Amino acid sequence: MEIILRQDYERLGKTGDVVKVKPGFARNFLIPKGIAYLATESNKKRLENDLKQQTWRQAKDKKLAEELAKKLESVSCTITVQVGEEDKLFGSVTSQNIAEALKAQGYEVDKRKIQLEEPIKSLGIYSVPVKLHSEVEATVKVWVVKE
């Protein structure tokens, strides 16, 4: 049975590929899950339209991410923390803290997009990368100062 893949599937192929699979696999798994269509002319046109919409959406998302990246490059956020002897932090500064500081300044950034390798555990100035889109990354300057 020939099908058209609507999305990438690891063992079969990429979006838009026409592949042959066993009828039971197509009927019972791929088509009900929305991974594939039957390979008919109308479904080929339907997939072409879906791909156009998807590329348009991705271009729009990338443009918005680039605009936000330009704004974030000029932003620096200050996070005040409690310190003990020898300027050791109580706890650490995480991506959640940075996201809250950015939100206070009016920038809505998901904490999962902040690429902090490990929590910040000392005072100082840090450049933290923020991955806004698969192709767009911005750097935010974070100042960690004592209270």
C-alpha positions as CSV (number, residue, x, y, z in Angstrom):
1,M,0.0,0.0,0.0
2,E,1.4,3.4,-0.9
3,I,1.1,6.3,1.5
4,I,2.3,9.9,1.7
5,L,4.0,10.9,5.0
6,R,2.6,14.0,6.6
7,Q,5.5,14.3,9.0
8,D,9.0,12.8,9.4
9,Y,8.9,9.2,10.6
10,E,12.2,7.7,11.7
11,R,12.1,4.4,9.8
12,L,10.1,5.4,6.8
13,G,11.2,8.8,5.5
14,K,10.6,12.6,5.5
15,T,7.5,14.7,5.1
16,G,6.1,14.4,1.6
17,D,7.7,11.1,0.7
18,V,5.6,8.5,-1.0
19,V,6.5,5.1,0.6
20,K,5.2,1.5,0.4
21,V,4.2,-0.1,3.6
22,K,2.1,-3.1,4.6
23,P,-1.6,-2.4,4.6
24,G,-2.2,-3.3,8.2
25,F,0.6,-0.9,9.4
26,A,-0.9,1.9,7.3
27,R,-4.6,1.2,8.3
28,N,-4.0,0.6,12.0
29,F,-1.2,2.9,12.9
30,L,0.0,5.5,10.4
31,I,-3.4,6.9,9.1
32,P,-5.2,7.0,12.5
33,K,-2.3,8.7,14.2
34,G,-2.2,11.3,11.4
35,I,1.3,10.4,10.3
36,A,0.3,9.6,6.7
37,Y,-2.4,9.8,4.0
38,L,-3.3,7.3,1.4
39,A,-1.4,8.1,-1.8
40,T,-4.1,9.7,-4.0
41,E,-4.0,12.7,-6.2
42,S,-6.3,14.8,-3.9
43,N,-4.1,13.9,-0.9
44,K,-1.0,14.9,-2.8
45,K,-2.5,18.4,-3.3
46,R,-3.6,18.4,0.3
47,L,-0.1,17.7,1.5
48,E,1.3,20.4,-0.8
49,N,-1.1,22.9,0.7
50,D,-0.1,21.7,4.3
51,L,3.6,22.2,3.5
52,K,3.0,25.7,2.2
53,Q,1.2,26.6,5.4
54,Q,3.9,25.0,7.5
55,T,6.7,26.9,5.8
56,W,4.7,30.2,6.0
57,R,4.2,29.6,9.8
58,Q,7.9,28.7,10.3
59,A,9.0,31.9,8.4
60,K,6.6,34.0,10.6
61,D,7.9,32.4,13.8
62,K,11.5,33.0,12.7
63,K,10.8,36.6,11.9
64,L,9.2,37.2,15.3
65,A,12.1,35.4,17.0
66,E,14.7,37.6,15.1
67,E,12.8,40.8,16.2
68,L,12.8,39.6,19.8
69,A,16.5,38.7,19.6
70,K,17.4,42.2,18.5
71,K,15.6,43.6,21.5
72,L,17.2,41.0,23.9
73,E,20.7,41.8,22.7
74,S,20.5,45.2,24.3
75,V,18.8,44.0,27.5
76,S,20.7,43.4,30.8
77,C,18.9,42.1,33.8
78,T,20.0,42.4,37.4
79,I,19.3,39.7,39.9
80,T,19.9,40.4,43.6
81,V,20.8,37.5,45.8
82,Q,21.7,36.9,49.4
83,V,25.3,36.1,50.1
84,G,27.2,34.8,53.0
85,E,30.8,35.0,54.0
86,E,33.3,35.5,51.2
87,D,30.5,36.4,48.8
88,K,29.1,32.9,48.5
89,L,25.5,32.7,47.3
90,F,22.8,31.1,49.3
91,G,21.4,28.8,46.6
92,S,21.9,29.7,42.9
93,V,20.5,31.7,40.0
94,T,18.6,29.4,37.6
95,S,16.9,29.9,34.2
96,Q,13.7,30.4,36.1
97,N,15.1,33.4,37.9
98,I,16.4,34.9,34.6
99,A,13.0,34.3,33.0
100,E,11.3,36.1,35.8
101,A,13.7,39.1,35.6
102,L,13.1,39.3,31.9
103,K,9.3,39.2,32.4
104,A,9.6,42.0,34.9
105,Q,11.2,44.1,32.1
106,G,8.4,43.2,29.7
107,Y,10.1,40.3,27.7
108,E,8.1,37.0,27.7
109,V,10.7,34.3,27.4
110,D,10.1,30.6,28.3
111,K,12.6,29.3,30.9
112,R,13.3,26.3,28.7
113,K,14.7,28.5,26.0
114,I,17.3,30.0,28.3
115,Q,20.4,27.9,27.6
116,L,22.1,28.0,31.0
117,E,24.5,25.1,31.2
118,E,24.5,25.0,35.0
119,P,23.1,27.3,37.6
120,I,25.1,30.5,38.4
121,K,26.7,30.1,41.9
122,S,28.8,33.3,42.2
123,L,28.5,37.0,41.8
124,G,29.4,38.6,38.5
125,I,28.4,39.5,35.0
126,Y,27.3,36.6,32.7
127,S,26.3,36.3,29.1
128,V,23.5,33.8,28.9
129,P,22.4,32.5,25.5
130,V,18.6,32.3,24.8
131,K,17.5,30.0,21.9
132,L,14.4,31.7,20.6
133,H,14.1,29.6,17.4
134,S,16.0,26.7,15.9
135,E,18.0,29.2,13.8
136,V,17.8,32.3,16.1
137,E,19.8,32.8,19.3
138,A,20.2,35.9,21.4
139,T,22.5,36.7,24.3
140,V,21.3,38.3,27.5
141,K,23.6,40.0,30.0
142,V,22.9,38.9,33.5
143,W,24.3,40.8,36.5
144,V,24.3,38.8,39.7
145,V,24.7,41.3,42.6
146,K,24.5,41.0,46.4
147,E,21.5,42.3,48.3
